[in-house]
Amino acid sequence: MEYGGGYSTTSYGAQGGMGGGGFMGGSQGGSQPNAGRSSLSKDTLRPCTIKQVLDASQPHPDADFKIDDIEVQQLTFVGQIRNISTQTTNITYKLDDGTGTVEVKQWIDAEATTSLGVGDNKPPTQLVEGEWARVWGRLKAFNNRRHVGAHVIRPVADKMEITYHLLEATYVHLYFTRGPLEPGGGKGGAAAGMNGQMDGQYGDSMGGASRQMGNVSANARRVFQCLKDLPQSNEGLHVQNIAAHIRMPVPEVIKAGDELLEQSMIFTTVDDHTWAMLEF
């Protein structure tokens, strides 16, 4: 079942929660070597609860917010509308999802409002106090108060969407704090996660990706470490550069890269033999 006009699947890392990739306007590019890879995570649409919004950390006023120590810019959540306040320039909704309350501001474009035939700067008739709504937007702070600037806010037509979203937000939280489920899940997945954490050589240096190291060969570990350590452009590293750096035959590097691609730990960029590390 689809919820939210195409909001049916979520891939975390290089994709977002909405159909078509999840990337939204306003992403910040940069010239730093790692800018391309880091932007993949922070520009991905992040499902969350309002408590996670309120608890998000911000190292300094100009820094991006972090949830579970992962940078986020675009987020989505559901909540019951407790109050609607209409101003000349914006409509402010106070939403409550049971974990906390937050203000959501939707700015009014006077020209667009007129062209759409919506008068008097009133909220859509479907958005009323007491009903549930889904929000897509960006977390902001002003005068030490947090609010969400909404790109889109719409009513929740199917109440199962509420349960769906809370389960998805829980899944993503566990993904970033405990690592992905291994095939088979259950105790086997938990055991594999423990094996990844106990990996002495790579466990501390590879962050969340260390939990997947138990499923790949020693050569794949060397290739991954090379991609992690070597300075590179947004395009990543070519197989030839990796082979020269770690002194491994090119066919062995390609075989190791195939293992990492299957584990979704790296991705191809300009061609099939140029790789970049997928940050978790």
Salt bridges, closest charged atoms under 4 A:
ASP55 OD2 - LYS51 NZ 2.58
ASP64 OD2 - LYS42 NZ 3.29
ASP68 OD2 - ARG46 NH2 2.72
ASP68 OD1 - HIS173 ND1 2.98
ASP69 OD1 - LYS66 NZ 3.96
ASP96 OD2 - ARG82 NE 3.49
GLU103 OE2 - ARG145 NH2 3.57
GLU131 OE1 - LYS159 NZ 3.88
GLU161 OE2 - ARG134 NE 2.44
GLU161 OE2 - ARG154 NH2 2.75
ASP199 OD2 - ARG221 NH1 2.37
